[in-house]
């Protein structure tokens, strides 16, 4: 049979998706983190993989889903959090703009699955299914073997359990809670994700009425995390907006690397931190490095990180900033403190071994 007659839509999908295959899975598995360091990989959106010298591996907000895939009826669910926020009814064109850089079913080992909140681009039923089906194990702070835990605020835990994750595998956290495992310490902190506060359980016409109602408890819906590691303390702000309370976290904890959700908010929206918010967050947290994330994934919220750089250069001397921004790429590795002075990331370019083997060219002047 000819090649063109063998190819189907299904064979095309299976041969090309996920776009990076297991390349990143293998890189993470093979990485040996040097003492006094911590390695991190950006998985897209606010997804983060953290690995330590004692081979403790945790994921935060690993998500494997899509945005819009069809125009449908052109309408947004009336109870979607964006519709609740601004009253829009036309479907938002949030197409996924970055590839899948990790294969969730190719993950062989993880010590904890963390979620900052329960919005669909921060939790993955596919990943949860793999962790459960493969019966992954880890060890607790006392060295006892336990099933890999799912850690998050109340609403995230409720969603995991709705998917079928056993209740005994879930750990509900609220600000102030601390979980220790291997050589890390996970500290749950206040979230400032105000979009979560306008998220209703129902998204249809029968959605809850929020007008004039005191907001529900943020601590049940979302948390930020401080991950204490041998290489430094990592602050993951989930989808938090800017808050002056970042300054309290900066006074209470030593923060080395801070992650903030950055984006270009469409008119009528206030869902992501702006460029100046990212700098204000970093200054308030008194961190050493600030890394913008989330701006990559949604086509309608994409933003230019050079805007952060321009403002940083304008203000750093006058305000005596003690931090600098680092501009990452999805799928890239960042090791702290080994990479602490780097300002931007580029994927490995390769060809390091050029001219080490005989060439096969007609003559050198061809080059």
C-alpha positions as CSV (number, residue, x, y, z in Angstrom):
1,X,0.0,0.0,0.0
2,X,1.3,3.5,-0.8
3,X,2.3,5.8,2.0
4,X,-0.5,8.3,1.3
5,X,-3.1,5.6,1.6
6,X,-1.7,4.5,5.0
7,X,-1.9,7.9,6.7
8,X,-4.9,8.8,8.7
9,X,-5.8,11.7,11.0
10,X,-5.3,9.4,14.0
11,X,-1.9,8.2,12.8
12,X,-0.9,11.8,12.3
13,X,-2.0,12.8,15.8
14,X,-0.2,9.8,17.4
15,X,3.0,10.5,15.5
16,X,3.2,14.3,16.3
17,X,1.6,14.7,19.7
18,X,2.8,15.7,22.2
19,X,5.1,17.9,20.1
20,X,8.2,17.4,22.2
21,X,7.5,13.7,22.8
22,X,9.5,12.5,25.8
23,X,12.5,14.8,25.2
24,X,11.9,16.9,28.3
25,X,10.9,13.9,30.4
26,X,14.2,12.3,29.6
27,X,16.1,15.5,30.3
28,X,14.5,15.9,33.7
29,X,15.0,12.2,34.6
30,X,18.7,12.4,33.7
31,X,19.4,15.7,35.4
32,X,21.7,15.4,38.5
33,X,21.3,18.5,40.6
34,X,24.5,19.6,42.2
35,X,24.5,20.2,46.0
36,X,23.4,23.7,47.0
37,X,21.3,24.1,43.8
38,X,17.7,23.6,42.7
39,X,16.7,22.9,39.1
40,X,13.4,24.1,37.5
41,X,11.7,23.6,34.2
42,X,8.9,25.7,32.8
43,X,6.1,23.5,31.5
44,X,3.9,26.2,30.0
45,X,1.3,28.5,31.6
46,X,2.2,28.4,35.3
47,X,3.4,24.8,35.2
48,X,6.7,24.2,37.0
49,X,8.9,21.2,37.6
50,X,11.2,21.5,40.6
51,X,14.1,19.0,41.3
52,X,16.6,19.0,44.2
53,X,19.9,17.3,45.0
54,X,18.2,14.5,46.9
55,X,16.1,13.8,43.7
56,X,12.9,15.3,45.2
57,X,10.6,16.1,42.2
58,X,7.5,18.1,42.5
59,X,5.2,19.7,39.9
60,X,3.1,22.8,40.4
61,X,0.2,23.5,38.2
62,X,1.2,21.0,35.5
63,X,-1.6,21.2,32.9
64,X,-2.1,19.3,29.7
65,X,-5.3,20.8,28.2
66,X,-6.4,23.1,25.4
67,X,-8.1,26.4,25.0
68,X,-10.7,27.0,22.3
69,X,-10.7,24.4,19.5
70,X,-13.8,25.4,17.6
71,X,-15.9,28.6,17.2
72,X,-19.0,26.6,18.4
73,X,-21.9,28.9,18.9
74,X,-19.6,31.9,19.5
75,X,-20.9,32.4,23.0
76,X,-19.2,32.1,26.4
77,X,-20.8,30.2,29.3
78,X,-22.7,32.9,31.2
79,X,-21.2,31.8,34.5
80,X,-17.6,31.5,33.3
81,X,-15.3,33.6,35.6
82,X,-14.5,36.0,32.8
83,X,-18.1,36.5,32.0
84,X,-18.8,37.0,35.7
85,X,-16.0,39.6,35.9
86,X,-17.0,41.8,33.0
87,X,-20.4,40.7,31.7
88,X,-19.0,39.7,28.2
89,X,-21.0,37.1,26.3
90,X,-19.0,36.6,23.1
91,X,-16.6,33.7,23.3
92,X,-13.1,34.7,24.3
93,X,-10.6,33.6,21.7
94,X,-8.2,32.0,24.1
95,X,-6.4,29.5,21.8
96,X,-3.4,27.6,23.2
97,X,-0.3,29.3,21.8
98,X,2.5,27.0,23.0
99,X,3.3,23.3,22.4
100,X,3.0,20.5,24.9
101,X,6.6,20.2,26.1
102,X,6.1,17.2,28.4
103,X,4.3,13.9,28.1
104,X,2.3,13.4,31.3
105,X,2.0,9.7,30.6
106,X,5.8,9.5,30.2
107,X,6.5,10.7,33.7
108,X,8.2,7.9,35.7
109,X,8.7,9.5,39.0
110,X,7.3,12.5,41.0
111,X,7.1,13.1,44.7
112,X,4.1,15.4,44.9
113,X,1.5,17.0,42.7
114,X,0.7,20.6,43.6
115,X,-2.0,22.9,42.4
116,X,-2.3,26.6,43.3
117,X,-6.0,26.7,42.4
118,X,-8.7,24.8,40.5
119,X,-9.0,26.7,37.2
120,X,-8.8,24.4,34.2
121,X,-5.4,25.6,33.0
122,X,-3.8,24.7,36.4
123,X,-4.9,21.1,36.9
124,X,-4.7,18.1,34.7
125,X,-7.0,15.1,34.9
126,X,-4.7,13.3,32.4
127,X,-1.7,13.8,34.7
128,X,-3.7,12.8,37.8
129,X,-4.9,9.6,36.0
130,X,-1.3,8.6,35.2
131,X,0.0,9.2,38.7
132,X,-2.9,7.1,40.1
133,X,-2.8,4.3,37.5
134,X,1.0,3.9,37.8
135,X,0.7,3.8,41.6
136,X,3.6,6.1,42.1
137,X,5.3,6.1,45.5
138,X,7.5,8.6,47.4
139,X,8.7,8.9,51.0
140,X,7.5,11.3,53.7
141,X,9.7,13.4,56.0
142,X,10.3,10.3,58.1
143,X,11.5,8.2,55.2
144,X,8.3,6.1,55.2
145,X,7.1,5.0,51.7
146,X,3.7,6.6,50.9
147,X,1.6,7.1,47.7
148,X,2.4,10.3,45.9
149,X,0.2,13.0,47.5
150,X,-2.0,15.6,45.7
151,X,-1.6,18.9,47.5
152,X,-3.8,22.0,47.0
153,X,-6.5,24.2,48.5
154,X,-10.0,22.8,49.3
155,X,-11.5,23.5,45.8
156,X,-8.6,21.8,44.1
157,X,-8.9,18.8,46.3
158,X,-12.6,18.6,45.6
159,X,-11.9,18.6,41.9
160,X,-9.3,15.8,42.2
161,X,-11.7,13.7,44.2
162,X,-14.4,14.4,41.6
163,X,-12.0,13.0,39.0
164,X,-11.5,9.9,41.1
165,X,-8.3,10.6,43.1
166,X,-8.8,8.8,46.5
167,X,-9.4,11.2,49.4
168,X,-6.5,9.6,51.3
169,X,-4.1,10.7,48.5
170,X,-5.1,14.4,48.9
171,X,-3.8,17.0,51.3
172,X,-5.8,20.1,51.7
173,X,-3.7,23.2,52.5
174,X,-4.4,26.7,53.6
175,X,-2.1,29.6,54.3
176,X,0.4,28.7,57.1
177,X,0.4,25.0,56.5
178,X,3.8,23.3,56.0
179,X,4.6,20.0,54.4
180,X,8.1,18.4,54.4
181,X,9.5,15.7,52.2
182,X,13.0,14.7,51.4
183,X,15.1,17.9,51.1
184,X,12.2,20.4,50.5
185,X,9.6,22.2,52.6
186,X,6.3,23.3,51.1
187,X,4.8,26.4,52.7
188,X,1.2,27.4,51.7
189,X,0.7,31.2,51.6
190,X,-2.1,33.6,50.9
191,X,-3.3,33.9,47.3
192,X,-4.4,37.1,45.7
193,X,-6.2,35.6,42.7
194,X,-9.3,37.8,42.6
195,X,-10.5,36.0,39.5
196,X,-11.0,33.0,41.7
197,X,-13.3,35.1,43.9
198,X,-15.6,35.6,41.0
199,X,-15.6,31.9,40.0
200,X,-18.9,30.2,40.6
201,X,-19.5,26.5,40.9
202,X,-22.0,26.6,38.1
203,X,-21.4,28.2,34.7
204,X,-24.9,28.2,33.3
205,X,-27.9,30.5,33.7
206,X,-28.3,29.0,37.2
207,X,-24.9,30.2,38.4
208,X,-24.7,31.6,41.9
209,X,-25.5,35.3,42.2
210,X,-22.5,37.2,43.5
211,X,-23.9,40.7,43.5
212,X,-23.8,42.2,47.0
213,X,-22.6,38.9,48.5
214,X,-19.5,38.9,50.7
215,X,-16.8,37.0,48.7
216,X,-16.1,33.4,49.6
217,X,-12.9,32.6,51.5
218,X,-9.9,32.8,49.1
219,X,-8.1,30.3,51.3
220,X,-10.5,27.6,50.1
221,X,-10.0,28.5,46.5
222,X,-6.4,29.3,46.0
223,X,-3.0,29.4,47.6
224,X,0.5,30.6,46.8
225,X,3.5,28.4,47.6
226,X,7.0,29.0,49.0
227,X,9.2,26.0,48.2
228,X,12.2,25.8,50.5
229,X,15.0,23.9,48.8
230,X,18.8,23.4,49.3
231,X,19.4,25.9,46.4
232,X,17.0,28.6,47.6
233,X,13.4,29.5,48.2
234,X,11.0,29.6,45.3
235,X,7.8,31.7,45.4
236,X,5.0,30.5,43.1
237,X,2.2,33.1,43.0
238,X,-0.2,31.0,40.9
239,X,-2.6,33.4,39.2
240,X,-2.4,36.1,41.9
241,X,-3.0,39.7,41.0
242,X,-0.8,42.4,42.6
243,X,-1.4,42.9,46.3
244,X,0.3,45.0,48.9
245,X,0.4,41.9,51.0
246,X,3.3,40.6,48.9
247,X,5.3,42.9,51.2
248,X,4.2,40.8,54.2
249,X,5.4,37.6,52.6
250,X,8.6,39.4,51.7
251,X,9.1,40.3,55.4
252,X,8.1,36.9,56.7
253,X,10.2,34.7,54.3
254,X,13.4,34.9,52.4
255,X,12.5,34.7,48.7
256,X,15.2,33.9,46.1
257,X,13.2,33.3,42.9
258,X,9.6,34.6,42.4
259,X,7.2,33.6,39.7
260,X,4.4,35.9,38.6
261,X,1.5,35.5,36.1
262,X,2.0,38.3,33.5
263,X,-0.2,39.1,30.6
264,X,-1.7,41.8,28.3
265,X,-5.2,42.2,29.7
266,X,-7.9,42.8,27.1
267,X,-10.1,45.8,27.6
268,X,-12.5,45.1,30.4
269,X,-10.3,42.4,32.0
270,X,-8.0,42.4,35.0
271,X,-6.9,38.8,35.1
272,X,-3.1,39.0,34.9
273,X,-0.4,41.2,36.4
274,X,1.0,43.9,34.2
275,X,4.6,44.7,33.6
276,X,4.8,47.2,36.5
277,X,2.9,44.8,38.7
278,X,5.6,42.2,38.1
279,X,8.3,44.7,39.2
280,X,6.2,45.8,42.2
281,X,5.7,42.2,43.3
282,X,9.4,41.5,43.0
283,X,10.3,44.6,45.0
284,X,7.7,43.7,47.7
285,X,8.9,40.1,48.0
286,X,12.5,41.3,48.2
287,X,13.4,38.5,45.9
288,X,16.7,38.1,44.0
289,X,15.2,37.1,40.6
290,X,11.7,37.5,39.2
291,X,10.4,35.4,36.4
292,X,7.2,36.2,34.5
293,X,5.1,33.2,33.4
294,X,1.6,32.6,32.0
295,X,1.9,35.2,29.2
296,X,2.9,32.4,26.8
297,X,-0.1,30.2,26.7
298,X,-3.3,32.2,25.7
299,X,-3.4,33.8,22.4
300,X,-5.6,36.7,23.7
301,X,-3.4,37.5,26.7
302,X,0.1,37.2,25.1
303,X,2.4,40.0,26.2
304,X,5.9,41.2,25.4
305,X,8.5,40.7,28.2
306,X,10.6,43.5,26.8
307,X,8.0,45.8,28.3
308,X,9.2,44.5,31.7
309,X,12.8,45.0,30.7
310,X,12.2,48.6,29.6
311,X,10.5,49.6,32.8
312,X,13.1,47.7,34.9
313,X,15.9,49.7,33.2
314,X,14.0,52.9,33.7
315,X,13.5,52.3,37.4
316,X,16.2,50.1,38.8
317,X,18.8,52.8,39.6
318,X,16.3,55.4,40.9
319,X,14.5,52.8,43.1
320,X,17.7,50.8,43.9
321,X,16.2,47.5,42.9
322,X,18.0,44.5,44.5
323,X,16.5,42.0,42.0
324,X,16.6,41.5,38.2
325,X,14.1,39.8,35.9
326,X,14.9,36.6,34.0
327,X,13.1,35.9,30.8
328,X,12.5,32.2,30.2
329,X,11.3,30.0,27.4
330,X,8.8,27.1,27.8
331,X,10.6,23.8,28.2
332,X,13.8,25.5,29.4
333,X,15.8,24.7,32.5
334,X,16.8,27.3,35.1
335,X,19.1,26.3,38.0
336,X,19.4,28.4,41.0
337,X,21.8,29.8,42.2
338,X,24.1,28.5,39.3
339,X,22.1,30.7,36.8
340,X,21.3,33.5,39.2
341,X,23.1,36.1,37.0
342,X,21.5,35.2,33.8
343,X,19.0,37.6,32.3
344,X,17.4,35.6,29.5
345,X,17.1,32.0,28.3
346,X,17.9,30.4,25.0
347,X,17.4,26.8,24.2
348,X,20.5,24.8,23.6
349,X,21.8,25.6,20.2
350,X,23.8,22.4,19.6
351,X,26.6,21.7,17.1
352,X,29.2,21.9,20.0
353,X,31.1,19.1,18.3
354,X,31.5,20.9,14.9
355,X,34.6,20.0,13.0
356,X,35.4,17.1,15.3
357,X,34.5,14.5,12.6
358,X,35.6,14.5,9.0
359,X,33.4,16.7,6.7
360,X,31.8,15.5,3.5
361,X,32.0,18.5,1.3
362,X,33.5,19.1,-2.2
363,X,36.0,21.7,-1.0
364,X,36.5,24.1,2.0
365,X,35.8,27.3,0.1
366,X,32.2,26.0,-0.3
367,X,31.8,27.1,3.4
